[in-house]
């Protein structure tokens, strides 16, 4: 662009110099941010931030949080993470439930991130009745929506309506969490022996939680 010499005044030159200095300062700021911000903890415990790494060993770069419920897993794609946060999926199943396997296969094939709760004890069955109003399996929740029993078309319809992708978008490094019982098994509390101090009783290791063995027959009242 050619600027006529008649309009190029000293004031114009001063303005251009100021604009150039502002641009350089902006580029320096962007460069500093790109290099990282360091969190510094002083000897008095006070925390400060700087773009210059100090010689102290307690300074470390501040990185953006990835925010994942399963930090050991590869982070979910943005859209899938939004849908799963808005409409989380939970499958209630049992090892003796054939339709549960069909439902699980559908969720796995579509790459749905879901939690699985197992119903293998009478306590689990009672908790399921309070949750769903009945004891039939499989039982699926998508957000606040409850789906009782397995139907390929019905599950697909609700997953589509929630916005889940029709094909798997999970990262190859993604690993599903292991199923857990609906009712957690707690170890019984141990009482201190006569003459034993509180500190001594606390040092005694609590017995391990008993393992839950799936019954040969289905829990009372559960139907598939």
C-alpha positions in Angstrom: 0.0 0.0 0.0 1.5 3.4 -1.0 1.0 6.3 1.4 1.1 9.7 -0.3 4.0 11.8 1.0 1.7 14.8 1.5 -0.3 12.9 4.2 2.8 11.2 5.9 3.3 13.6 8.8 5.5 13.3 11.9 2.3 12.4 13.8 1.6 9.6 11.4 5.2 8.3 11.9 4.8 8.4 15.7 1.5 6.5 15.5 3.1 3.8 13.3 6.0 3.4 15.8 3.6 3.0 18.7 1.5 0.4 16.8 4.7 -1.5 15.9 5.8 -1.5 19.6 2.4 -2.7 20.7 2.5 -5.6 18.2 6.0 -6.6 19.4 4.9 -6.5 23.0 1.9 -8.7 22.1 4.1 -11.2 20.4 6.4 -11.3 23.4 3.4 -12.0 25.7 2.1 -14.8 23.4 5.6 -16.3 23.3 5.8 -16.2 27.1 2.5 -17.9 27.5 3.5 -20.5 25.0 6.6 -21.3 27.0 4.5 -22.0 30.1 3.7 -20.4 33.4 5.5 -21.6 36.5 4.0 -22.1 39.9 6.4 -21.0 42.6 6.1 -21.8 46.3 8.2 -19.5 48.5 9.9 -20.4 51.8 7.0 -18.9 53.6 4.5 -21.0 51.7 3.2 -18.2 49.6 2.4 -19.1 46.0 3.2 -16.9 43.0 3.3 -17.4 39.2 5.9 -16.4 36.7 6.9 -17.0 33.1 10.5 -17.4 34.1 11.7 -20.7 35.7 13.4 -19.9 39.0 16.4 -22.0 40.2 14.2 -23.4 43.0 13.3 -27.0 42.6 9.7 -26.4 43.8 8.7 -24.6 40.5 6.8 -26.7 38.0 4.9 -25.8 34.8 1.1 -25.3 35.2 -0.7 -27.4 32.6 -4.3 -27.4 31.6 -6.4 -30.0 33.5 -7.6 -32.9 31.3 -10.6 -33.5 33.5 -11.5 -37.2 33.3 -13.4 -39.4 35.6 -11.2 -42.2 34.6 -7.8 -40.6 34.7 -6.0 -43.8 33.8 -7.9 -43.9 30.5 -7.2 -42.0 27.4 -9.4 -38.8 27.4 -12.7 -39.1 25.5 -13.3 -37.0 22.3 -14.9 -33.6 23.2 -18.4 -34.4 21.8 -18.5 -37.9 23.4 -17.3 -36.5 26.7 -20.1 -33.9 26.6 -22.8 -36.5 25.9 -21.5 -38.9 28.6 -21.4 -36.1 31.2 -24.9 -35.0 30.4 -26.4 -38.5 30.0 -24.3 -41.0 31.8 -25.0 -44.7 31.0 -25.2 -47.4 33.7 -25.9 -51.1 33.0 -27.3 -53.3 35.7 -26.5 -56.9 35.0 -25.9 -60.4 36.4 -23.6 -63.2 35.4 -26.6 -65.5 34.9 -28.4 -63.1 32.5 -28.1 -63.9 28.8 -30.0 -60.7 27.7 -27.4 -58.7 29.7 -24.7 -60.0 27.5 -26.6 -58.8 24.4 -27.1 -55.4 25.9 -23.4 -55.2 26.9 -22.4 -56.2 23.3 -24.5 -53.4 21.9 -22.9 -50.8 24.2 -19.4 -52.1 23.4 -20.1 -52.1 19.7 -21.2 -48.5 19.7 -18.3 -47.4 21.9 -20.6 -46.2 24.7 -18.7 -45.3 27.9 -20.7 -46.8 30.7 -20.6 -48.1 34.3 -21.7 -51.6 35.1 -23.3 -52.7 38.4 -23.7 -56.4 39.1 -26.7 -58.0 40.8 -25.4 -61.2 42.4 -26.7 -61.1 46.0 -30.0 -60.7 47.7 -28.8 -57.3 49.0 -28.2 -56.3 45.4 -31.6 -57.5 44.4 -33.3 -55.5 47.1 -31.4 -52.4 46.1 -32.4 -52.9 42.5 -36.1 -53.2 43.5 -35.8 -49.9 45.3 -34.1 -48.3 42.3 -36.2 -49.5 39.4 -39.4 -50.7 41.1 -38.9 -54.3 40.0 -36.1 -56.9 39.9 -35.9 -57.7 36.1 -32.6 -57.6 34.3 -31.0 -56.1 32.4 -31.8 -52.6 33.6 -30.3 -49.6 31.8 -30.2 -45.9 32.8 -29.3 -43.1 30.3 -29.3 -40.0 32.4 -32.6 -40.1 34.2 -34.2 -42.4 31.6 -34.8 -45.9 32.8 -35.1 -48.8 30.4 -36.2 -52.2 31.8 -35.3 -55.3 29.8 -33.3 -55.6 26.6 -34.6 -54.5 23.2 -32.1 -53.7 20.5 -34.4 -51.1 18.8 -35.4 -49.4 22.1 -31.8 -49.1 23.4 -30.7 -47.8 20.1 -33.5 -45.3 20.0 -32.7 -43.8 23.4 -28.9 -43.8 22.7 -29.5 -41.9 19.5 -31.8 -39.4 21.2 -29.2 -38.8 23.9 -26.7 -37.9 21.1 -24.3 -40.9 21.4 -22.5 -41.6 18.1 -23.7 -44.5 16.1 -20.2 -45.9 15.6 -17.5 -46.1 18.2 -15.4 -43.0 18.7 -13.5 -44.3 21.7 -9.7 -43.9 21.6 -7.8 -47.2 21.1 -6.1 -46.8 24.5 -9.5 -46.5 26.3 -10.1 -49.2 28.9 -13.5 -49.8 30.6 -13.7 -49.9 34.4 -14.4 -53.3 35.9 -18.0 -54.1 36.9 -18.8 -53.5 40.6 -21.5 -54.8 42.9 -24.6 -52.6 43.3 -24.2 -53.0 47.1 -20.6 -52.6 48.3 -19.3 -55.2 50.6 -17.8 -53.7 53.8 -15.4 -55.3 56.2 -16.8 -55.7 59.8 -15.3 -53.3 62.3 -12.9 -54.8 64.9 -13.3 -54.0 68.6 -10.2 -53.4 70.7 -9.2 -56.3 73.0 -9.5 -55.8 76.8 -6.5 -53.7 78.0 -5.6 -52.7 74.5 -5.1 -48.9 73.9 -6.8 -47.0 71.1 -3.5 -46.6 69.3 -2.8 -50.3 69.5 -6.3 -51.2 68.3 -5.8 -48.9 65.3 -2.6 -50.6 64.4 -4.4 -53.9 64.0 -5.1 -54.6 60.4 -8.8 -55.1 59.6 -9.7 -58.4 58.0 -10.0 -58.4 54.3 -13.5 -57.9 52.8 -15.1 -61.3 52.0 -15.2 -62.1 48.3 -18.7 -62.3 46.8 -19.3 -65.5 44.9 -22.2 -65.5 42.5 -24.8 -67.9 43.6 -25.6 -70.9 41.5 -29.1 -69.9 41.2 -30.4 -66.4 40.5 -31.1 -64.1 43.5 -34.7 -64.4 44.7 -37.1 -62.4 42.7 -34.8 -61.7 39.7 -36.2 -62.6 36.3 -34.6 -62.3 32.9 
